[in-house]
Amino acid sequence: MTKSYNQILRRVGIVWIVFGLVDIIYFIGHTTNGYIASHISVSPAWGTIAVALGVLLIRGNLRVANWMGGIAIFFALWLCGSFLVAVLFRPLGLWMVELRQAPTNFVARCLFNIATLAVLGWTHQQLRSRTVLEACAAKGLETKLQKIGFAVVFGLISVVALLTHSMLNGSDAAEAEGLRVFSLAIATPTM
């Protein structure tokens, strides 16, 4: 049993180290190309944390494995919910402008988000396997998935959706649209 769970932890740890290094390289590439870090929604902290978690998993840390196995599904749900909110509330024209202005960045960001979702789902599946859960239980760790976490994630996604809807359809959005129309009217030559 010990050998099996160590192999799973080692495999997941290697994937997380590679994933973290790719994230760090992506961040460095964007900052050296003149992008502002806050604009691209990546940070070196995420990649560093992923590498550190990977190292802990390779070393056979069951406490980290137990924690990551449970939390990975919540992050995957958050990523799916965030994508759904973006699709529902972001105008198609804005997606097209982003794609035209920086197609490589747009495609890379989409692929990175898909890869993140795949890694999170795979991590959850691997670290919540019977072998790992039995090893965690033998160490006296709680292995039950907390249902309150699902409620918190869905609650947060709902709050973000409501705030996004409010921003896009509230008085500030109406004022911004008025300014846009006004600036177009001024910029358009009349005959």
Disulfide bonds with the S-S distance in Angstrom:
none
